[in-house]
């Protein structure tokens, strides 16, 4: 984990794929996990649920908050919906086999889903794999699948994908650090405006 966020988590081992030992200290209960500003980016599609932006989820602060690999890069051109701000001007280009990973944020039981804007940026069919990396209370990092997006060549909201909190036994007011990973399979993708549902409405 590139940033430290304290929390507590008990993992369901049958669903967990070990990645690597985390360098952070063992996690502890905390309430210092400010989710950020509440918005309603999917209201034009009849979804009035509350959402918070993932770390630089709008891709407007350069690559500082993102870990990019396999040719992924910050690209000119925003999602046409300007969900974060009318002044935004960038999105993420993830070529075939490339990966983009967000910065770290806290998640808990009140963060059940993730949603974003995406387009298949290639001529043929393609899928975008979404995973979540979480750190357990034993200081180990794990990666679990969240969902697959099969978008078309026009920008559109992704499906609402359920997060790892659905498989974890988190106590109230406890959190675990998490990062979201996007990998392009069989084609190129563009993504923008990555949001997490804090379930406050």
C-alpha positions in Angstrom: 0.0 0.0 0.0 1.4 3.4 -1.0 -0.5 5.2 1.8 -1.4 4.0 5.3 -5.0 4.0 6.4 -5.9 2.2 9.6 -8.7 -0.3 9.9 -9.7 -3.8 11.0 -10.8 -6.7 8.8 -11.4 -10.5 9.0 -11.1 -12.1 5.5 -13.0 -15.0 4.0 -10.0 -17.1 3.0 -11.7 -19.1 0.3 -12.1 -15.9 -1.8 -8.7 -14.3 -1.1 -5.7 -14.5 -3.4 -2.5 -13.4 -1.6 -0.5 -10.7 -3.5 2.5 -9.7 -1.3 3.2 -8.9 2.4 2.2 -5.3 3.1 4.8 -3.0 4.6 2.3 -1.2 6.8 2.0 -2.0 10.5 -1.0 -4.1 11.6 -4.3 -2.4 11.3 -6.3 -0.9 14.2 -9.7 0.5 14.6 -10.0 4.2 13.5 -12.6 6.7 12.6 -10.2 9.0 10.8 -11.3 8.0 7.3 -13.1 11.0 5.9 -14.9 9.9 2.7 -14.9 13.3 1.1 -17.6 15.2 -0.6 -20.9 13.5 -1.3 -22.2 13.8 -4.9 -24.9 12.2 -7.1 -23.0 11.7 -10.4 -25.4 9.1 -11.8 -28.6 11.1 -11.2 -29.1 11.8 -15.0 -29.6 8.0 -15.3 -32.2 7.8 -12.5 -29.8 6.8 -9.8 -29.9 9.2 -6.9 -27.5 7.2 -4.6 -24.7 9.1 -2.8 -21.2 8.6 -4.1 -17.7 9.8 -3.1 -14.8 10.2 -5.6 -12.0 7.7 -5.3 -8.5 9.3 -4.9 -8.1 11.5 -8.0 -11.0 9.4 -9.5 -11.5 12.3 -11.9 -8.0 11.9 -13.3 -7.3 15.7 -13.1 -4.1 15.7 -10.9 -1.7 14.0 -13.2 -0.6 10.5 -12.4 0.4 11.3 -8.8 -2.4 9.3 -7.2 -2.4 6.5 -9.8 -0.1 3.5 -10.3 0.0 3.0 -14.1 1.6 0.0 -15.9 1.6 -1.8 -19.2 1.3 1.5 -21.2 -1.5 3.0 -19.3 -1.4 6.8 -19.3 -3.3 10.0 -18.5 -5.0 11.1 -21.8 -6.5 14.3 -23.0 -10.3 14.2 -23.4 -12.9 13.9 -20.6 -15.9 11.8 -20.3 -18.7 13.8 -22.1 -20.8 13.7 -18.9 -18.4 15.8 -16.8 -19.6 14.0 -13.7 -17.0 15.6 -11.4 -16.7 19.1 -12.9 -17.5 20.9 -16.1 -13.8 22.1 -16.2 -12.3 18.6 -16.3 -10.3 17.7 -19.3 -8.6 14.3 -18.8 -9.3 10.5 -18.5 -7.3 7.3 -18.3 -6.2 5.3 -21.3 -5.7 1.6 -20.5 -4.3 -0.3 -23.5 -4.7 -4.1 -23.9 -2.9 -5.7 -21.0 -2.4 -2.5 -19.2 -3.4 -1.7 -15.6 -4.3 1.4 -13.7 -4.6 1.4 -9.9 -6.1 4.2 -7.7 -4.5 5.6 -4.6 -5.5 4.2 -1.2 -8.8 5.0 0.5 -10.6 3.5 3.5 -13.6 1.2 3.0 -16.0 -0.3 5.5 -19.5 -1.8 5.5 -20.9 1.5 4.3 -19.0 1.3 1.0 -20.8 -1.5 -0.8 -20.3 -0.6 -4.5 -18.0 1.1 -7.1 -19.1 2.7 -10.3 -17.3 4.8 -13.0 -17.6 6.0 -16.6 -15.9 3.9 -19.4 -15.7 3.2 -23.1 -14.2 0.4 -25.1 -11.6 2.3 -27.1 -10.9 -0.5 -29.6 -12.7 -1.9 -32.7 -13.5 -5.3 -31.3 -15.1 -6.7 -28.2 -13.2 -6.3 -25.0 -13.6 -6.5 -21.2 -12.3 -4.4 -18.4 -11.4 -6.3 -15.3 -11.9 -4.6 -11.9 -10.3 -5.8 -8.8 -9.8 -4.5 -5.2 -6.6 -4.8 -3.2 -7.2 -4.8 0.5 -4.9 -5.1 3.6 -5.8 -7.5 6.4 -5.3 -6.9 10.1 -2.3 -9.3 9.8 -0.5 -6.9 7.5 -1.0 -8.9 4.3 -2.3 -7.5 1.0 -4.8 -9.5 -1.0 -6.5 -8.9 -4.4 -10.1 -10.0 -5.1 -12.3 -9.7 -8.2 -15.0 -7.0 -8.3 -16.4 -7.3 -11.8 -16.1 -7.2 -15.5 -17.2 -4.3 -17.7 -18.2 -5.0 -21.3 -18.8 -1.5 -22.6 -19.4 -0.3 -26.1 -17.4 2.4 -28.1 -19.4 5.2 -26.6 -18.9 6.6 -23.1 -21.4 5.3 -20.6 -21.8 4.6 -16.9 -20.4 1.3 -15.8 -22.5 -1.3 -14.0 -22.7 -1.0 -10.3 -20.1 -3.4 -8.9 -20.2 -4.9 -5.4 -17.0 -4.5 -3.4 -15.1 -6.8 -1.1 -17.0 -5.5 2.0 -19.7 -7.9 1.0 -17.3 -10.8 1.8 -15.7 -9.4 4.9 -16.9 -9.4 8.5 -16.1 -5.8 9.4 -17.2 -4.4 12.7 -19.1 -1.1 12.7 -16.9 2.0 12.5 -13.9 -0.1 11.3 -12.1 0.2 8.0 -9.5 -1.3 5.8 -7.2 0.4 3.3 -8.2 -0.4 -0.3 -7.0 0.3 -3.9 -9.0 -0.3 -7.1 -7.3 -2.0 -10.0 -8.5 -1.7 -13.7 -7.0 -4.1 -16.3 -7.9 -4.0 -20.0 -8.5 -7.5 -21.5 -8.5 -8.1 -25.3 -8.6 -4.4 -26.2 -8.1 -0.8 -25.1 -10.2 1.1 -22.7 -10.8 4.7 -21.4 -12.1 5.3 -17.9 -13.0 8.4 -15.9 -14.7 9.6 -12.7 -14.3 6.6 -10.4 -16.9 6.7 -7.5 -17.5 4.6 -4.4 -21.0 4.4 -2.8 -20.8 5.4 0.9 -24.4 4.4 1.4 -25.5 7.5 3.3 -28.8 8.3 1.6 
